[in-house]
Amino acid sequence: MYFIFDMDETLAELYTMFYFIGSLRLKDTVATNATNATNAIPSTLTKSLNKAYKKFVAAILKEEVSNPLGILRPGILKVMSKLDKQKCIIYSNSGHLQSLEFIRDLINLHVGSKLIKQCIHYYHPVRENGDKTWNEIKSIINKNDLKESDVYFFDDLIHKDLYENLTHYYKVPAYNFKASFHRIADIYREAIKDVNSEMYLTYIPLLVNRKPKSIENMIRLFKNKTNISDRSDKVPLPDAGIDMMMSAIKNVKTRKTRKKLST
Ligand SMILES: [Mg+2]
């Protein structure tokens, strides 16, 4: 069985996250729009940013487990823990691959295995016309005898071709809680402690188009560009979308047991 998840408003709400992820994955993020510029980024900077990224992922996960930030849809980590040994894929219309990979990294770190196997973003080579289709899923999974009933699909939107073809299409309610910028900024500051600030500030304009005077200045710039009001709204509780995912998992497990009993 294959579990395929949309990202935005289904697995997570990344509105607050773009500049944090984009800056830590600076080279890859910038490579999408300006190839020449990325060659200029020193490998020492990329290496120390990679380390900072790992710390950032671990620290965000720690919060999501204990005192949720709400980047991940509440309840999603429990769903993932139940999915062990299924093949999971993130299939998103986001153009920022590093955002998909961030969600993958959080989930895989939590479950302690490579549960999420593939991240298919908008510019992935299998993508054809923008909308998600059964044909694309067939090329993503690349298995000759794949049936329409082998896929469990979750999305907050209806993608017509998939909706008509798939046996198990779950349209979940859109999850759109915006995580607190300042809580994430605190985690980010801690994660980049060992990054050479001068070097970082030299190359960050590739992402933000302007040279900040200090790290604090850079974080403020992220905030202005994100345009988020930092009210301290409470993270919502697991909703009907989580119930749908849990019942899909149950459905798969029952089918398996029945199969075993009948053979
Ligand atoms: Mg979506």
Residues whose N, C-alpha, C, O or C-beta is under 5 A from the ligand:
A	BS01	MG	D6 M7 D8 E9 T10 D156
